[in-house]
Amino acid sequence: MAAIPLRDETLRELKDKVVVISGSAHGIGLATVTLLFTHGAKVIHGDWDASAGSAVDNSLSSSLTSPKVPGGESTFVQTDVTSYSSVLNLFDTAWKKYGRVDVAISNAGVQEFGGWFEKGLGLEGVKTVGTAGFKSSPGLPSYTAAKHGVLGLIRSLRPYLPKTYNVRLNAICPWMTDTVMVTGVKEGWVKEGLPINTPEHVARVIIETALGGRMQDEFEEEGEGEGEGAKKVVRYNGRAVFVEGGRGWDIESGIEGTEEIWLGEEVSRTLSRGQEVLGDGTDSQW
């Protein structure tokens, strides 16, 4: 897997960026809103917890008295992410206030406990297909299936969205992160000495993935190999980033780069030809 370097210049790019984020009142969302605001972003954030969400705005506003805070803007909108109209209102608030959205962060999500399948449901109606996006999460089948679905969505849209809408899409897959969601398993993690993310760790990787990129030689981009050409930043798109102990790792590059090993050279080449026939989705014949 390729490491995602955390660059200070990416944080400087946050000034005056308009960012919409859900799940903002606690944990990773709260840490992300705080980091965005601290570096001068204009943040429209939503959460179902109206009291905690409003408290975030009050806390950030009071921090403006500190000379260390350049002064962003923060607007809370109570949001239920299970309601399309509620999510639309969150984005509409940003659009009406600033006329644009530069970055959108879909952060809200919960685990489900029990009752995943309706009793007596026929097998014809069932398809069993975080880190839950690429690893199993025992005891959380609905959660895991949903997260795997997110990676499928990103993989199918990464060649299409930039060309069609000038939009980039990435996923963050945090490992154990110290929030209220993991109190039941944290003790075992500590006992084994495994790395634990803080919400601030994950927030930093979220921002790097949204606005950062890797340095690429222009000769490399043109397929001429390494050369003496000028370096430029190639923004991340279609990446799934595993966050472990505050470090980010691009999962997709590892999968793509080793396909000939785990699938076989001949089959990999044939698959690539088929993908070329399918194209990037901009002229789909489905």
N, C-alpha and C positions, 0 to 999 in steps of 0.2 A: 504494500500500500504506500502511496505517496503522502508524505507529511504535508500538512497545511501550515505554512509559516505564519505567525501572528506579527503583522507589521504595524508599527506606529503610524505610518502614513495613511493606513486605512482608517484609523480612528479620526484623523484630521479631515478625512473626506465627509465625515458625518455632519459637519456644520451646515445648517439650513436644509438638510435632506428631510423630506416629508416621509415619515414611517408610520404604517398602520400595523398594529400588533394585537393579537387576541391572547387571552389568558394572562393578563398583565398584572394581576393584583398580588400574586404570590410566586415564590420559587424562581424558576428560570425566567418567567415572563417579567417579574418585578426587577430582577437583576438586569435584564436586557433593556427595559425602559429606563432604568437609572443610568446605565452606561450610555445609552443614546442621548438622553437629556444632558448628561454631564459634558458631552462633547458637541453640544450645540444643535442637535437635531430637533425637528418639530414633530412631536410624537402624538398620534391619535391612538389611544389604547382602550381595549375593551375587556370586560370580565363580567361574569354573572354576579359577583360579589360587589354590590354597589358601595357598601360602606368601606371596604378595603380599597376599592379602586379610587374613590374620592380621597381617601387618606394618602394615596400615592401622590396625587396632584398637590395636596397641601404640603407634604413633606418635600417634594421637589421645589415647589415655589419658595419655601423657607430657605432652601439651600442656596438660592441666588445671592444671598448676602455674602457668601464666601467668595473671595477673589480667585479661588482655584476653579470655580465653575464659570465657564464662558457664557452660560445662559441659553438653554434651549427653551422649548415650549412644550407643555404637556396638557392634553385634553382627554379626560376620561369619558367614555360612553358605555353605559351598562349594556352588555351584549350577551345574548344566548347563542352560542355557535351552532346549536341544533336547529335554529330558526334562520331560514334564508333572509327573511325581511330584516331580522335583527342585525345580521352580518352586513347586509346591504346598507343599513343605516350607519354602521360604523364607517364604512368606506365613503358613504355620501357626506358624512360630517367632515372628513378630510378634504373631499373634493370641493365642498362649498366654502371651506375656510381657506384652502391654499391653492385650489385649482389643479392639483396634481397629486400623484402618489409615486414616490421614488422606490420605496421598498415596502413589501408586505410580508409579515411574519405570522404564519399560522402556528400558534403555540399551544392553544387550548386543547386539552385531551384528558380523559380519565380512564381508569381501569374499570372493567365490569366484573362483578363477582357473582357467579352462579346464574342459572336461568338463561344460559346462552341460546338453548334450543327449545322450541315449543314441544311440550310432551306429546308424543304420538305423531310427530312430524314424519312423513314418509321420507325414505332415503332419497327418493327422486328429487326432493326439494332441498337437499343439503349438498354443498360442495366444500369439503375440507381441503382446503388447499393447505423508534427508540433505538435500541439494538434489536428490538422486536421486528424491525424492518428487514433484517437479514439473518437473524438467529431466532431460535425458538424461545418462547417465554412460557415455560410449563405452568399450567393452571390459568392461562389468560388467552384462550383461543380466539375470541372475538377481537381483542386488542392486537394480537399478533397478526391476524388476517388483515386487519385494517392497515397496519403499518407496512406489511408486505405490499398491499395495494398502492400505498403512496409511492414506493420505489418503482412499481410498474408504471404508474402515472408519469413520474419524472422521466423514466427511460423512454417512454413513447413520445413525450413532448419536447425533449431536449433538442432534436434537430428541427422541430417545427416552429416553436414559439419565437426564437430569436429572429428568424427570417420573416415570419408573418406578422408578429406584433411587437417586435423589439423587446421581448420579455425573456429573462433568464429565470430558471427554476432549479433550486437545489434542495436537498434534504439534510437535516441534522439528525444524527443517531446517537444521542448521549447514552453512555453506559451508566453505571450507578451514580446518581446525583443526589446530594444531601438535601432532600425536600421531604415534606410530610407524606408523599406518596410511597416512600420506600422504608418507612419505619419498621415494617414487619421483617425485612430482610437485611437491614443495615448491620445488625449485630454480627451476623455470619460473615459479612464482608470485612468488617473490622478484625474479626478473629483470624481470618485467613491473610490479613495484611494486603488486601487487594486495593488498588487505587480508587479513590472516590472523588468525583467532580464536585466542586461547589457550583451553585447557580451562576456565579460570576464567571467561572471557567467556560461554561456552555454559552453564556451571553457573548463572550469575547469571540468564540468560534463562529457563532451565528453571524455576527457583524462582519468578520473577516470573509466568510463565505459569500455574504450578500454583496459586499462592495470590493473585496480584494480579488486577487488572481495570481497566476504564476508568471514569472518572467520568461518570455519566449524570444528566441533569436528569430529575426525576420527570415533568415535563410531556412531555418527549421520549418517555419510555417509554410514556406513555398516548396517544401519537400526536397531541399537541396542539402540537407544535413547541417551540421554545425558550421558556422562561419563567423566572419568578423562584422556582421551586420548589427544595426542598432537593436538594443533590447526594447521590448514593449510588454505591457501587462496584458495578458489574455484573461479576461474575467471568467470566473467559475460559472459553469452551466451544466446542468444535468449531473451534478455530483451528489453522492451520498457520503456524508462525512461522519465517521465514527469518532466520538469524543471520549477520551480515556485519560483520567488524571490531568485534565486541563490541556491535553494535546489533541489535535485534530488529524485524522487520517482519511484520505480519499479511498473509499472502498471500490468505487467503480473503475478507477484506473488499474487496480490490481486484478479485477475480474477480466477487464478488456485485455490487459497485457499478457495474461496467462491462458487465454482461451485455447490456444493451440495445444497447451499441455493437458488441460483437464477435459477437453472435448476431442482432441486429436487433430493433427494438422490438416488432413484431407477434409474431414467433416467441417472444420472451422472455415476453410477456404470456400467450401460449397455454401455454407450458411451465409458468409459474407456476400457472395454473389446474389443470393436470394434477397438479402437486405437491400442491396443496391437496386434490385428490380422494384422493391416496395417503395424506395425513395424516402424522402424526409417528411412526407405527409402534406406538403404544400400543394400537391396535385393528386390527391388520393382518389383512387377509382373504386374504393370500397362501396 
